[in-house]
Amino acid sequence: MKIDNTLEEQYDEMGENHISTSEDTPLRKDAFVLSDKDKISKIKESVTDILTTLGLDLEDDSLKGTPNRVAKMFVNELFGGLNPDKKPKASTFDNKYKYGEMLVEKNITLYSTCEHHLLPIVGRAHVAYISNGSVVGLSKMNRIVDYYAKRPQVQERLNIQIVRELQKVLNTKDVACVIDAKHLCVNSRGIRDIESSTVTAEYGGKFKEEAVRREFLNFIELETKF
């Protein structure tokens, strides 16, 4: 499909300005018609075309397996969070010990992919909630972050999706998430600023109150010692 230069420049500018169009990941209605095996096969062909177009010799021992490796990585790893069948099951439990303060899971390792340039996003997520009668296993918070990170993303949308999912699981609006991450589309291309990082936040319920929000931010600033 041919795109005129004016539209192409507009699309490039949108990507550079970090614009997101929806809280939901934009998926086609037929996104899951193909099996993972079929997707790997088609992506393998596409990666072969890309590398060949760039002039690389895919008969070289080092490059021969690259299209297949990339295809499997896309489907099974980097973008595995697009598949709803891989969504973590987050069982909840009654808050029998009546813990009424906020619970914070901080420094959750985050690996995602910028949807504008398909380059890595690497950073940390800090998640908190105040129980409304239910609690969730600590590792499930990490798994929810990982699930929504494993797709082409915009950081603001990732923040929102993590909070919305935990609100639904815990049946409470009192959920917050702060993400601090480096975007390689900034660090390794374009301006090539290797020091900068992007910080985004989503606050729900009581976390919109200044005192509660400040308590959360103070928690994530604490140095973790073992």
C-alpha positions, 0 to 999 in steps of 0.5 A, a space after each residue: 500500500 502506497 502512502 503519500 509523503 504528507 501522510 507518512 510525515 504525519 504518521 512519523 510525527 505522531 510516533 515521535 510525539 508519543 501519541 496514543 489513540 485508545 486505552 485498549 490495544 488496537 486489535 483487529 477483529 480477526 486477530 486470533 483467527 490464525 494459530 500461533 504456529 501459522 503466525 510464526 510461519 507468516 512472520 518468518 517469511 516477512 522477516 526474511 523479506 526484510 533482511 533480504 531487502 537490507 542486503 543480508 545473506 541469509 545463507 550465512 550460518 549466523 543469519 540462517 536461523 534469524 527469521 525463525 528466531 525472530 518470528 518465535 520471539 514475537 509470537 511467544 515472548 515479546 508480544 505474547 500479551 496480545 493473546 487473551 489465553 495467556 492472561 494470568 489468572 488472578 485469584 483473590 482471597 478474603 482479607 481475613 486479617 483486616 489489613 486496611 493500609 495500602 499494599 505496595 509492590 515496587 520495582 517490578 521489572 518491566 520489559 515492553 516494546 514501543 508500538 511506534 518503532 518496535 524498540 524496547 521499553 525497559 524500566 520499573 513499575 510500582 503498583 499499590 492498592 487498598 483492600 476493599 475486602 479482597 487481596 491478591 497474591 503478590 506475584 499476580 501483580 507482577 504477572 499482570 504487569 508482565 502480561 500487559 507489557 508483552 505487546 506493542 505499547 505506549 507507556 500511558 496506555 500500559 499504566 491504565 491497563 494495569 490499573 484497570 485490570 487490578 481494579 476489576 480483579 480486586 473490585 475496588 477503584 483504589 489502585 495506583 501504578 507508576 512506571 519509570 522506563 527508558 525508551 530505546 526509540 529515544 535512547 538509541 535513535 533520534 535524539 539519542 539521549 541515553 540518560 532520560 527516562 519517562 515517568 507516567 502514573 495512573 491513580 484510581 479512587 483514594 489515590 487521587 487524594 493528595 495525602 494518599 498519593 504522597 504516601 504511595 510515592 514516599 513508599 516507592 522512594 524507600 531504599 529496599 535492603 535485604 
